[in-house]
Amino acid sequence: MDVCFVIQQRLKELGLEQRDLAAAAQVTESYISQLLTRKKAPPATERTDLYEKMNAFLKLPKGQLSAMVKEQRREELKKTLADPPAPLFREVRELIIRKCTSEQRSQVREIFEKQAFGELERLVTQKLLDVTKGVARDELNNESWLRSVAKSRHQSYEEMRATILEFLDTDVFNVSIEHCSTFLEPVIDSWDIDLKTFAMEIVLNKRWASTPLMKFQFVEMGTMGIGTSPEEEPGFKEFLRNTAMSADATGDEIEFLKSLRFKHKRPGPLYYYRELQSLRDPLHFPDKSVEGLHKRRKGDDLDKLMQAESRKNAIRRWTRNNRPKTRKSKPS
């Protein structure tokens, strides 16, 4: 069943308007209207929180809209898989080339223009898109960041949120001029690529992204074949089975722990639990805003350690000095 039809019918049953749904989903009424009139395709479920908000507002069974969208997108994908990739808009290509470092720009342009949408152009565009979407995804629930960006774009908070949700659902074959001007243009300062190894460096705008530089490269993966997954550590599997240790671990934390590799030693589940706690400890990832506090904490901790050690030494001296002396027995 068509998800747009279901939403429209539910609004009618509840006596609600599109603007009510837009307010609940924290997007513009225009965005909802374009979704329901099929001018915009429903975004992928894993890239948006839109359906959770809609589901709750429309009082539908949990996960119903997401399940319908997944099935609908699966059917549409079957129809389009056979179509060849279309070339990017010229403005999109020009933006990507302009962001390339001056040393490589002419060579990159020459390679790009040999094909309508060749392998190198797809690789670079996809990586820039991934990085930019990562920034947008990380900040989607950061209201102050969204409002700041919206102000710079002369948009409302709801308009910017709707724009980000749409951008997160795009891919390398459908990235638009608007996406580039709104996100790629301000987020990406420059990029560079080694045409021998295809290692990439991407410099990000500090006003938009917390990470100023990102590097990507091919690395040696040992004797493992392409397309095969590394075997999970037995200790990691045991850690996952032990809900007392792993129940509150997030998806990102699980992926990080899963990626850890060891050549000789085999860690147990306790190692992964302690690694998880270290990952969450703010002292290991200090924020500039609390750097002074962390320094004071470190100083206090050092003082406490020194005091404890001093007390231990004093107790040892006292014990040694007050130990009862044993008398030597006289020979008979």
C-alpha positions, 0 to 999 in steps of 0.5 A, spaced: 500 500 500 502 507 498 505 510 504 502 517 502 495 514 501 495 511 508 498 518 511 492 522 508 487 517 510 489 517 517 489 525 517 482 525 514 480 520 520 483 524 525 480 530 523 487 533 522 491 538 517 498 537 513 500 543 517 499 539 524 503 533 521 508 538 519 509 541 526 509 534 529 515 532 525 518 539 525 519 540 518 515 545 513 508 544 511 511 545 504 515 539 505 509 534 507 505 537 502 510 535 496 511 528 500 504 527 500 503 529 493 509 524 491 513 530 488 518 528 493 520 520 494 519 518 501 526 518 505 530 512 507 528 510 514 535 509 516 537 516 515 531 520 518 527 520 524 521 523 520 517 516 520 517 515 528 515 522 529 509 521 524 507 514 527 506 517 534 502 523 531 498 519 527 497 514 532 499 508 528 502 501 530 509 502 532 514 502 525 508 501 521 510 507 516 517 505 516 516 498 514 511 500 508 516 505 506 522 500 506 517 495 501 515 501 497 523 503 496 525 496 494 519 495 489 522 502 486 529 500 486 527 494 482 525 498 476 531 503 476 536 498 477 537 497 470 538 504 468 545 507 467 548 512 471 546 519 469 552 524 469 552 530 474 549 537 473 555 541 470 554 546 476 555 540 481 562 538 477 564 545 477 564 545 484 567 539 486 573 541 481 573 548 484 574 545 491 580 540 489 587 543 491 590 547 485 596 542 484 591 537 482 585 541 479 587 541 472 589 533 472 582 532 475 578 536 470 581 532 465 580 525 467 573 528 469 571 530 462 573 524 459 567 520 461 560 523 463 560 520 470 567 516 470 569 512 476 574 517 479 568 522 479 564 517 482 569 516 487 570 523 489 563 525 489 561 519 493 566 521 499 565 528 499 557 526 499 559 521 505 563 526 509 558 532 508 552 527 510 556 525 516 556 532 519 549 533 517 547 527 521 551 528 527 548 535 528 541 534 526 538 534 533 543 540 535 538 545 535 543 551 536 547 548 530 541 548 526 538 555 527 545 558 526 545 554 519 538 556 518 540 563 519 546 563 515 541 561 509 536 565 511 531 560 512 527 558 518 529 552 523 523 548 520 525 549 513 533 547 514 531 541 518 526 539 512 532 540 507 537 536 511 532 530 512 532 530 504 539 531 503 541 525 508 536 521 503 540 523 497 545 519 493 551 520 488 546 519 482 541 524 485 545 529 488 542 536 486 545 543 485 541 545 491 544 540 495 551 542 493 550 550 494 547 548 501 551 543 504 558 541 500 559 548 498 560 551 505 562 544 509 568 542 504 573 547 504 578 543 499 580 536 498 586 532 495 587 525 492 593 521 490 592 519 483 596 513 484 594 510 491 587 514 491 588 516 498 584 522 499 584 528 504 578 533 505 579 539 509 572 541 512 570 548 514 571 549 522 564 553 523 560 547 520 564 541 522 568 539 529 573 535 525 577 540 521 581 534 517 579 527 514 583 522 511 581 516 507 586 511 504 586 503 502 589 499 507 592 492 507 587 487 510 592 481 510 590 475 507 582 476 507 579 476 501 575 482 498 567 481 500 569 477 506 568 479 513 573 479 519 571 473 524 569 476 530 573 475 537 570 470 541 571 475 547 567 480 543 561 475 542 561 473 549 561 480 551 555 481 547 551 475 550 552 478 557 547 483 557 550 486 564 556 488 560 553 490 553 546 492 554 546 499 554 552 499 548 550 504 542 550 501 535 557 506 534 560 503 540 558 496 538 561 497 531 568 500 534 569 494 539 567 489 533 573 493 529 578 492 534 583 486 532 589 482 535 595 479 532 597 474 538 592 475 544 585 473 545 581 478 549 576 476 554 569 479 555 571 484 561 576 487 556 571 489 551 567 492 557 573 496 560 574 498 553 567 501 553 568 505 559 574 508 557 570 510 550 565 513 554 570 517 559 570 524 558 577 525 560 579 521 554 576 525 549 577 532 553 572 538 550 576 545 550 570 548 554 572 543 560 579 543 559 581 547 565 576 543 569 579 536 567 586 539 568 584 541 575 581 534 576 588 531 574 591 535 579 587 533 584 587 526 582 595 526 582 595 530 589 590 524 592 595 519 589 601 522 592 597 523 599 595 515 599 602 513 597 605 517 603 600 514 608 602 507 605 609 509 606 608 512 613 604 505 615 610 501 613 615 505 617 611 505 623 610 497 622 617 496 621 619 500 627 614 497 632 615 490 630 616 486 637 623 483 637 624 476 638 629 474 643 635 469 641 635 463 645 641 461 649 645 455 647 644 450 653 
